[in-house]
Amino acid sequence: MNKRAVKAKIEALLKRFASASSQTAYSSVIPQSLTSGKLYEAHVLSLVIEALSVREGYSVVLKNSTLLPLKSAPGPINRSYAYFELRKNGILRAEIWTDVEFLSLSCEQRGNINSPDKGDYHELDIIVAEPGLIGRPRHSHIWLGVECKNTGYTKNLLKEILGIRRELSFLQNSQPTRFSSWPRTSVRAEPPSCLMVYSTDQAVSGYSGPGQVFGIDFVHEPI
């Protein structure tokens, strides 16, 4: 599938499952000059929005799409960029952001939140987090983190995601998540954040063993 066809598919899913201020918003929210990796992130984002709408019952609202496209470079939350609100019964519950750096568990343990070093924050391709945040969210603010890999999935990438899991939460007895069905209702982590890896490489499924212990879901998703 070429980039134009993939972009059209993503826009169709967004239009179906996320409301916006105008119909033209859906074509402007995705940057025109995306790399194949960033296009895959947008594809996974549309699937996440579909699941949160259909399986979790959220109303999804696209915000700021007329100002700038979705954020596609790592950094803090910047509320000038496009993002998505998650609402239930008209009440804002959470937000979806792309390419956001979060402040790690080890950063908080050292009391370094106000002056973080380079090793104190890490990027996630997609996050579902508490609403109204600015700057880098704390690890405890994140409900769901998603990594997207349009590449071969190797043990180095497994070690990377295990490191992310460690900087999000302590290993703990099973705890309820903020979700009723998807992606999971409980996780052995405190705070009880969910963590997912999507990859175009079917080999990703072979790394699910550690995920069963540490609460990481590995998903083979072609594009």
Beta strands, then each sheet from edge to edge (+ up, - down):
strand 1: 18-19
strand 2: 59-63
strand 3: 83-88
strand 4: 91-103
strand 5: 121-129
strand 6: 142-149
strand 7: 170-176
strand 8: 186-190
strand 9: 194-199
strand 10: 216-220
sheet 1: 1+ 2+ 3- 4+ 5- 6+ 9+ 10+
sheet 2: 7+ 8-
end
